[in-house]
Amino acid sequence: MFGAEFTHHGEDCTFETLLKRFGLIEIKGLREIAQIVHDVDLKDDKFHRLEAAGLNAIIDGLSKVLRNDRKLLQQTSFVFDGLYALLNKQEEKRSPKPRPDKRSRNR
């Protein structure tokens, strides 16, 4: 919205703007969701996120069925929570597990 505190800034969508403003952009799951939201919102395919088409279809479908912004927000919060959980789980699978330090056990 014009004049709103949180809106698009430069090439960033509002979600990217929020993450940067509150210092959350380094959280991988949130950063990846921001990339997906960017591709859905700005339709520039900047991040080439395959999830963007599916997320856009889900939100469009829910908005046609619910026709109430509060209900839409409630339902889409589950979608975004699930997406966040999935992206974090994928990160856990990719990250090597830390090995215990033998020196710390002998102290």
Secondary structure in CASP SS format (residue, H / E / C, confidence):
PFRMAT SS
TARGET T0000
AUTHOR 0000-0000-0000
METHOD secondary structure of the structure
MODEL  1
M C 1.00
F C 1.00
G C 1.00
A C 1.00
E C 1.00
F C 1.00
T C 1.00
H C 1.00
H E 1.00
G C 1.00
E C 1.00
D E 1.00
C C 1.00
T H 1.00
F H 1.00
E H 1.00
T H 1.00
L H 1.00
L H 1.00
K H 1.00
R H 1.00
F C 1.00
G C 1.00
L C 1.00
I C 1.00
E C 1.00
I C 1.00
K H 1.00
G H 1.00
L H 1.00
R H 1.00
E H 1.00
I H 1.00
A H 1.00
Q H 1.00
I H 1.00
V H 1.00
H H 1.00
D H 1.00
V H 1.00
D H 1.00
L H 1.00
K C 1.00
D C 1.00
D C 1.00
K C 1.00
F C 1.00
H C 1.00
R C 1.00
L C 1.00
E H 1.00
A H 1.00
A H 1.00
G H 1.00
L H 1.00
N H 1.00
A H 1.00
I H 1.00
I H 1.00
D H 1.00
G H 1.00
L H 1.00
S H 1.00
K H 1.00
V H 1.00
L H 1.00
R C 1.00
N C 1.00
D H 1.00
R H 1.00
K H 1.00
L H 1.00
L H 1.00
Q H 1.00
Q H 1.00
T H 1.00
S H 1.00
F H 1.00
V H 1.00
F H 1.00
D H 1.00
G H 1.00
L H 1.00
Y H 1.00
A H 1.00
L H 1.00
L H 1.00
N H 1.00
K H 1.00
Q H 1.00
E H 1.00
E H 1.00
K H 1.00
R H 1.00
S C 1.00
P C 1.00
K C 1.00
P C 1.00
R C 1.00
P C 1.00
D C 1.00
K H 1.00
R H 1.00
S H 1.00
R H 1.00
N C 1.00
R C 1.00
END
